[in-house]
Amino acid sequence: LDVRDTITVEEIMEEGFGPNGAIVKSYDRLLGHVNWILERILELDREHDYVLVDTPGQMESFLFHEFGTRIMEGLSEPLVAYLFSPEILRRPPDYCFVRTFAIMIDLRLGVTTVPVLNKVDLMPQGELERHR
């Protein structure tokens, strides 16, 4: 299932929106299709042990738009994996920020959220050792 078959950010940007505005506008337009999209996700859920739903790189747009909350409310046992880059972990308070953001996702969507360190393979070896 790919919502880009319905609407793309590039199409919306042609109307004069910037990238962030186009993402928000795409959710506005997808809201009219939310029940159909949710049905397709639930069909996949019946056929498979796990279904991954990938949202735009800016979780905030999904998190604070009615489209995101309606999708999450329609799922039976969702688990959110909040991917974050190791580049933001420069100081101990940075991890606190990541964990706090995960808690905000929990509260907003009513789901369990697991922070997941992503792209660790791109970190210089010395940096990786420093974080262990």
Secondary structure, DSSP 8 states (H G I E B T S, - for coil): --GGGT--HHHHHTTT--HHHHHHHHHHHHGGGHHHHHHHHHHHHHHSS-------S-HHHHHTSHHHHHHHHT-SS-EEEEEE-GGG-SSHHHHHHHHHHHHHHHHHHTSEEEEEE--GGGS-HHHHHHH-
